[in-house]
């Protein structure tokens, strides 16, 4: 190649390679500092997209784990209160058995009755006072009113009943409501015929399996639509299927806990907490007395019924506690595996990247040296002018 004083080709080549080596060394420093293999989409667009989703999934799973833990804590509070009520019922039965015996006079039965009625009041106080974060658990304050199905809709449509949760502002006791179902989006829409305001359920409603029921909550409307096994999720339910509210109530509080990261029904666990005051445990117990032998005999039967009812309520509560604990364990496993998958995509292999960085450092040092040598080459041309 001819020697030229106009351009320094060797220096230009050395500078280009030096710039490339310096850029790659700087990129390695950035990755080593961040501990991440993918710093931007240009590093690996697919891995960045998947990793971002997995990061959000892990964060959501962590919150779902907290939700499950708090749900267990809530149920433990309810179970503790029920345990106290059970102890009181045991004492009340003892007093009733004692009062029904013939060796006591009415005066002594009156003394026993004073304790009996006092304990009866304590059961009601515990039921009214047991709460978690402001939510009453055992007093039935969140009772539901069931809707009466209108002439244009019935159980043969797969709708067993409409349940009002009593959310303020959604409906009043005499409102008529239109129910429709869209089989394309798998969503229910309810419209308040008085206000004209519509509310839509989450998408993905599916039919319950044979012999079972499924609750579809209409958020904001204060409604739950209970489906039976005749419901067909492939056919539309058109408008003008109306119902009116009725005065019926239930003694069950339904709580839904989000233990997944999606919006499908399997991402939530619904738990029923039964009202546990004296009237709910045994009809007539709230007015029972043991001031006479006959009343004491009646009280024995009522208290026995209350003990059995409470035992059933606690059994259901315990089953749900175990379910939530298994759900929490599954969430922990899912979190671990999701984090491992994210790590495999996004985390940096430090040893490998450090080797690359060392190699680039050597090339940078060599490039600087060669650029200096290339800049010395034109000086040899000056000798031709001497």
C-alpha positions as CSV (number, residue, x, y, z in Angstrom):
1,X,0.0,0.0,0.0
2,X,1.3,3.5,-0.9
3,X,2.5,5.7,1.9
4,X,0.4,8.8,2.3
5,X,0.6,11.9,4.5
6,X,-3.1,12.8,3.8
7,X,-4.7,10.0,5.7
8,X,-3.5,7.6,8.4
9,X,-5.3,4.3,7.6
10,X,-3.6,2.3,10.2
11,X,-4.6,4.8,13.0
12,X,-8.2,4.8,11.7
13,X,-8.4,1.0,11.9
14,X,-6.8,0.9,15.3
15,X,-9.2,3.6,16.5
16,X,-12.3,1.7,15.2
17,X,-11.3,-1.5,17.0
18,X,-10.4,0.3,20.1
19,X,-13.9,2.0,20.1
20,X,-15.6,-1.4,19.7
21,X,-13.5,-3.0,22.5
22,X,-14.2,0.0,24.8
23,X,-17.9,-0.2,24.1
24,X,-18.1,-3.9,24.9
25,X,-16.0,-3.4,28.0
26,X,-18.4,-0.7,29.2
27,X,-21.4,-2.9,28.5
28,X,-19.8,-5.7,30.6
29,X,-19.2,-3.2,33.4
30,X,-22.9,-2.1,33.3
31,X,-24.1,-5.8,33.4
32,X,-21.7,-6.7,36.2
33,X,-22.9,-3.6,38.2
34,X,-26.6,-4.4,37.7
35,X,-26.2,-8.2,38.0
36,X,-28.5,-8.6,35.0
37,X,-27.9,-10.2,31.7
38,X,-30.6,-8.1,30.0
39,X,-30.3,-4.3,30.5
40,X,-32.5,-3.3,27.6
41,X,-34.5,-4.7,24.8
42,X,-31.5,-4.7,22.5
43,X,-29.8,-7.3,24.7
44,X,-32.6,-9.8,24.4
45,X,-36.1,-8.5,23.6
46,X,-37.9,-11.9,24.2
47,X,-36.2,-12.5,27.5
48,X,-36.9,-9.0,28.6
49,X,-40.6,-9.4,27.9
50,X,-40.9,-12.8,29.6
51,X,-38.8,-11.6,32.5
52,X,-40.9,-8.5,33.1
53,X,-44.1,-10.7,33.2
54,X,-42.4,-13.1,35.6
55,X,-41.3,-10.3,37.8
56,X,-44.9,-9.0,38.0
57,X,-46.1,-12.5,38.6
58,X,-43.7,-13.0,41.5
59,X,-44.6,-9.7,43.1
60,X,-48.3,-10.6,42.8
61,X,-47.8,-14.1,44.2
62,X,-46.0,-12.5,47.2
63,X,-49.1,-10.4,47.8
64,X,-51.4,-13.4,47.3
65,X,-49.3,-15.2,50.0
66,X,-49.9,-12.2,52.4
67,X,-53.7,-12.4,51.5
68,X,-53.8,-16.1,52.4
69,X,-51.9,-15.5,55.6
70,X,-54.3,-12.8,56.7
71,X,-57.2,-14.9,55.8
72,X,-55.9,-17.7,58.1
73,X,-55.5,-15.1,60.8
74,X,-59.1,-13.9,60.3
75,X,-60.4,-17.4,60.6
76,X,-58.2,-18.1,63.7
77,X,-59.9,-15.1,65.4
78,X,-63.3,-16.4,64.5
79,X,-62.4,-19.9,65.7
80,X,-61.0,-18.5,69.0
81,X,-64.3,-16.7,69.6
82,X,-66.2,-19.9,68.8
83,X,-64.1,-21.8,71.2
84,X,-65.0,-19.4,73.9
85,X,-68.7,-19.7,73.0
86,X,-68.4,-23.5,73.2
87,X,-67.0,-23.2,76.8
88,X,-70.0,-21.0,77.7
89,X,-72.5,-23.5,76.2
90,X,-70.9,-26.3,78.2
91,X,-71.4,-24.3,81.4
92,X,-75.0,-23.4,80.4
93,X,-75.8,-27.1,79.8
94,X,-74.4,-28.0,83.2
95,X,-76.5,-25.3,84.8
96,X,-79.6,-26.5,83.0
97,X,-79.0,-30.1,84.0
98,X,-78.6,-29.0,87.6
99,X,-81.7,-26.8,87.5
100,X,-83.9,-29.6,86.2
101,X,-83.1,-31.8,89.1
102,X,-85.8,-32.2,91.8
103,X,-83.6,-31.5,94.9
104,X,-83.6,-27.8,94.1
105,X,-86.3,-25.3,95.0
106,X,-87.5,-22.5,92.7
107,X,-85.4,-20.0,94.8
108,X,-82.2,-21.9,94.0
109,X,-83.3,-22.3,90.4
110,X,-83.6,-18.5,90.2
111,X,-80.0,-18.2,91.3
112,X,-78.9,-20.7,88.6
113,X,-81.1,-18.9,86.1
114,X,-79.3,-15.6,86.8
115,X,-76.0,-17.1,85.8
116,X,-77.6,-18.9,82.8
117,X,-79.1,-15.7,81.4
118,X,-75.8,-13.8,82.0
119,X,-73.9,-16.4,80.1
120,X,-76.5,-16.3,77.3
121,X,-75.9,-12.5,77.0
122,X,-72.1,-13.1,76.9
123,X,-72.5,-15.4,73.9
124,X,-74.3,-12.6,72.1
125,X,-71.7,-10.1,73.2
126,X,-68.8,-12.3,71.8
127,X,-70.7,-12.8,68.5
128,X,-71.2,-9.0,68.2
129,X,-67.7,-8.0,69.3
130,X,-65.6,-10.4,67.2
131,X,-64.1,-8.6,64.3
132,X,-61.0,-8.4,62.0
133,X,-59.9,-5.0,60.7
134,X,-63.5,-3.7,61.2
135,X,-65.2,-6.7,59.6
136,X,-67.7,-8.3,62.0
137,X,-67.2,-12.1,61.8
138,X,-69.9,-13.7,63.8
139,X,-72.7,-11.2,64.4
140,X,-74.5,-11.6,61.0
141,X,-74.3,-7.9,60.4
142,X,-73.4,-8.6,56.7
143,X,-76.4,-10.7,56.1
144,X,-77.7,-11.1,52.5
145,X,-81.2,-10.6,51.1
146,X,-82.2,-13.1,48.4
147,X,-83.8,-11.8,45.2
148,X,-87.0,-13.3,44.0
149,X,-86.7,-14.5,40.4
150,X,-89.2,-12.9,38.1
151,X,-91.5,-14.6,35.6
152,X,-89.0,-14.4,32.7
153,X,-86.1,-16.1,34.5
154,X,-86.0,-19.1,36.7
155,X,-83.9,-22.1,37.9
156,X,-84.3,-23.7,34.5
157,X,-82.1,-21.0,33.1
158,X,-79.5,-22.1,35.5
159,X,-79.9,-19.2,38.0
160,X,-80.7,-20.6,41.4
161,X,-81.0,-17.3,43.2
162,X,-79.9,-13.7,43.2
163,X,-78.3,-12.6,46.5
164,X,-78.0,-9.0,47.7
165,X,-74.9,-8.2,49.7
166,X,-76.4,-4.8,50.7
167,X,-73.7,-2.6,49.2
168,X,-74.9,1.0,49.8
169,X,-76.2,2.9,46.7
170,X,-76.5,-0.1,44.5
171,X,-80.1,-1.2,44.9
172,X,-83.0,-0.4,47.2
173,X,-85.5,-3.0,48.5
174,X,-88.1,-2.4,45.7
175,X,-85.8,-2.1,42.7
176,X,-86.4,-4.2,39.6
177,X,-83.2,-5.5,37.9
178,X,-82.5,-6.8,34.4
179,X,-80.1,-9.7,34.1
180,X,-78.4,-10.6,30.9
181,X,-75.6,-13.1,30.0
182,X,-73.2,-12.8,27.0
183,X,-71.8,-16.2,26.0
184,X,-69.1,-14.6,23.9
185,X,-67.4,-12.8,26.7
186,X,-68.8,-15.1,29.4
187,X,-70.1,-12.2,31.5
188,X,-73.2,-11.3,33.3
189,X,-74.6,-7.7,33.1
190,X,-77.2,-6.5,35.6
191,X,-79.0,-3.2,35.1
192,X,-80.9,-1.3,37.8
193,X,-84.2,-0.5,36.1
194,X,-84.7,2.4,38.4
195,X,-81.4,4.2,38.0
196,X,-80.4,2.7,34.6
197,X,-76.9,1.9,35.9
198,X,-75.3,-1.3,34.7
199,X,-72.8,-3.5,36.4
200,X,-70.8,-6.3,34.7
201,X,-69.2,-9.4,36.2
202,X,-65.6,-10.5,35.5
203,X,-65.2,-12.4,32.2
204,X,-64.8,-16.1,32.1
205,X,-67.9,-17.3,33.9
206,X,-68.3,-21.1,33.4
207,X,-71.0,-23.5,34.2
208,X,-70.8,-25.4,37.6
209,X,-70.3,-29.1,37.5
210,X,-73.3,-31.4,37.9
211,X,-74.9,-31.2,41.3
212,X,-73.0,-28.2,42.4
213,X,-73.5,-24.4,42.6
214,X,-71.3,-21.5,41.6
215,X,-71.4,-17.9,42.9
216,X,-70.8,-15.1,40.4
217,X,-70.1,-11.8,42.2
218,X,-71.1,-8.6,40.5
219,X,-68.6,-6.1,41.9
220,X,-70.0,-2.7,42.7
221,X,-73.6,-3.8,42.4
222,X,-73.8,-5.6,45.7
223,X,-75.1,-8.8,43.9
224,X,-74.1,-12.4,43.8
225,X,-75.7,-14.6,41.2
226,X,-75.8,-18.3,42.2
227,X,-75.8,-20.7,39.3
228,X,-77.0,-24.3,39.3
229,X,-75.8,-27.1,37.1
230,X,-78.5,-26.3,34.5
231,X,-76.7,-23.1,33.5
232,X,-75.5,-23.2,29.9
233,X,-72.4,-21.0,29.4
234,X,-72.7,-21.3,25.6
235,X,-76.1,-19.6,25.3
236,X,-77.0,-16.0,25.8
237,X,-79.6,-14.9,28.4
238,X,-81.3,-11.9,26.8
239,X,-82.6,-8.8,28.6
240,X,-85.9,-8.4,30.4
241,X,-85.2,-11.2,32.8
242,X,-86.3,-9.3,35.9
243,X,-86.5,-10.0,39.6
244,X,-87.4,-8.0,42.7
245,X,-85.8,-7.9,46.1
246,X,-87.4,-9.8,48.9
247,X,-87.1,-9.7,52.6
248,X,-85.4,-13.0,53.1
249,X,-82.0,-13.0,54.9
250,X,-79.3,-15.5,55.6
251,X,-77.1,-16.0,58.7
252,X,-73.9,-16.4,56.7
253,X,-71.2,-13.9,55.9
254,X,-69.3,-14.8,52.7
255,X,-65.7,-13.6,52.4
256,X,-63.7,-13.9,49.2
257,X,-59.9,-14.0,49.5
258,X,-57.6,-13.5,46.4
259,X,-55.0,-16.2,46.4
260,X,-54.1,-16.1,42.8
261,X,-52.8,-13.5,40.3
262,X,-55.7,-13.6,37.8
263,X,-59.4,-12.8,37.7
264,X,-60.8,-16.3,37.2
265,X,-62.9,-17.9,39.9
266,X,-60.0,-20.3,40.8
267,X,-57.9,-17.3,41.8
268,X,-60.2,-16.7,44.8
269,X,-61.4,-18.7,47.7
270,X,-64.8,-18.0,49.1
271,X,-65.5,-18.8,52.8
272,X,-68.7,-18.7,54.7
273,X,-68.8,-17.6,58.3
274,X,-72.0,-18.5,60.2
275,X,-73.7,-16.3,62.6
276,X,-73.0,-17.5,66.1
277,X,-75.2,-15.7,68.6
278,X,-77.8,-17.6,70.7
279,X,-80.7,-17.1,68.2
280,X,-78.7,-18.4,65.3
281,X,-77.2,-21.4,67.1
282,X,-80.6,-22.7,68.3
283,X,-84.0,-21.2,67.7
284,X,-85.4,-20.1,71.1
285,X,-82.1,-20.2,73.0
286,X,-82.0,-16.4,73.1
287,X,-85.0,-16.4,75.3
288,X,-84.5,-19.7,77.2
289,X,-84.5,-19.8,81.0
290,X,-83.9,-22.4,83.7
291,X,-86.1,-20.8,86.5
292,X,-88.3,-23.9,86.5
293,X,-87.6,-27.6,86.0
294,X,-89.7,-27.7,82.8
295,X,-87.8,-24.7,81.4
296,X,-84.6,-26.3,82.4
297,X,-85.4,-29.4,80.4
298,X,-86.3,-27.3,77.4
299,X,-83.0,-25.4,77.8
300,X,-81.0,-28.7,77.9
301,X,-82.4,-29.6,74.5
302,X,-81.7,-26.1,73.1
303,X,-78.2,-25.9,74.4
304,X,-77.4,-29.3,73.0
305,X,-78.6,-28.2,69.6
306,X,-76.5,-25.0,69.9
307,X,-73.4,-27.1,70.8
308,X,-74.0,-29.3,67.7
309,X,-74.5,-26.3,65.4
310,X,-71.4,-24.6,66.7
311,X,-69.4,-27.8,66.2
312,X,-70.5,-27.9,62.6
313,X,-69.6,-24.3,62.1
314,X,-66.2,-24.8,63.6
315,X,-65.6,-27.9,61.4
316,X,-66.4,-25.9,58.3
317,X,-64.1,-23.1,59.6
318,X,-61.3,-25.6,60.3
319,X,-61.6,-27.1,56.8
320,X,-61.3,-23.7,55.2
321,X,-58.2,-22.9,57.4
322,X,-56.5,-26.0,56.2
323,X,-57.5,-25.2,52.6
324,X,-56.0,-21.7,52.9
325,X,-52.8,-23.1,54.5
326,X,-52.4,-25.5,51.5
327,X,-53.1,-22.6,49.2
328,X,-50.4,-20.6,50.9
329,X,-47.9,-23.5,50.6
330,X,-48.7,-23.8,46.9
331,X,-48.2,-20.0,46.4
332,X,-44.8,-20.4,48.1
333,X,-43.9,-23.1,45.6
334,X,-45.2,-21.2,42.6
335,X,-43.2,-18.1,43.8
336,X,-40.0,-20.1,44.1
337,X,-40.4,-21.6,40.6
338,X,-41.4,-18.4,39.0
339,X,-38.4,-16.6,40.5
340,X,-36.1,-19.4,39.4
341,X,-37.5,-19.1,35.8
342,X,-37.0,-15.3,35.9
343,X,-33.5,-15.7,37.2
344,X,-32.6,-18.1,34.5
345,X,-33.7,-15.5,31.9
346,X,-32.5,-12.3,33.4
347,X,-29.7,-12.9,36.0
348,X,-26.1,-12.5,34.9
349,X,-23.6,-15.3,34.9
350,X,-20.9,-13.3,36.7
351,X,-18.0,-15.7,36.0
352,X,-18.7,-15.7,32.2
353,X,-19.2,-12.0,32.0
354,X,-16.1,-11.3,34.1
355,X,-14.1,-13.4,31.6
356,X,-15.5,-11.3,28.7
357,X,-14.7,-8.1,30.6
358,X,-11.1,-9.2,31.2
359,X,-10.8,-10.1,27.5
360,X,-12.1,-6.7,26.5
361,X,-9.8,-4.9,28.9
362,X,-6.8,-6.6,27.2
363,X,-8.1,-5.6,23.8
364,X,-8.6,-2.0,25.0
365,X,-5.1,-1.8,26.3
366,X,-3.7,-3.4,23.1
367,X,-5.8,-1.0,21.0
368,X,-4.5,2.0,22.9
369,X,-0.9,0.8,22.3
370,X,-1.5,0.1,18.6
371,X,-3.2,3.5,18.1
372,X,-0.1,5.1,19.5
373,X,2.1,3.1,17.2
374,X,-0.1,3.9,14.2
375,X,0.2,7.6,15.0
376,X,4.0,7.3,14.9
377,X,4.0,5.8,11.4
378,X,3.6,9.2,9.5
379,X,6.7,10.5,11.2
380,X,8.8,8.2,9.1
381,X,7.6,10.0,5.9
382,X,9.1,13.2,7.1
383,X,12.6,11.7,6.5
384,X,11.8,11.7,2.7
385,X,11.7,15.5,2.8
386,X,15.2,15.8,4.3
